[in-house]
Amino acid sequence: MNESAKMLREISIIDFTLVDLMLYLDTHPHDRNAMEYFNHYSRIKKQLSTEFSQRFYPLTKDYSDCDKEWKWGNAPLPWEGVCS
């Protein structure tokens, strides 16, 4: 597994954790520990997404950093085999 695939896997794991925490917080909105976990993993995801976008290609348009070079179209397309 190359470096970009490892980072994408790590981001997807954290993203799954965030979705799980959001579902929990929908029914337990006053759980301070869950909010701390959510904020912690949100910061990690933002950091990893920023790093990934700088090294490889932007994951969303928000990370495209237009001041230097337009990289939005550099990402491989799903039918090119990167999703398997």
Buried (B, 14 or more C-beta within 10 A) or exposed (E): EEEBEEBBEBBEEBBEBBEEBEEBBEEEEEBEEBBEBBEEBBEBBEEBBBEBBEEBBBBEEEBBBEEEEEBEEEBEEEEEEEEE
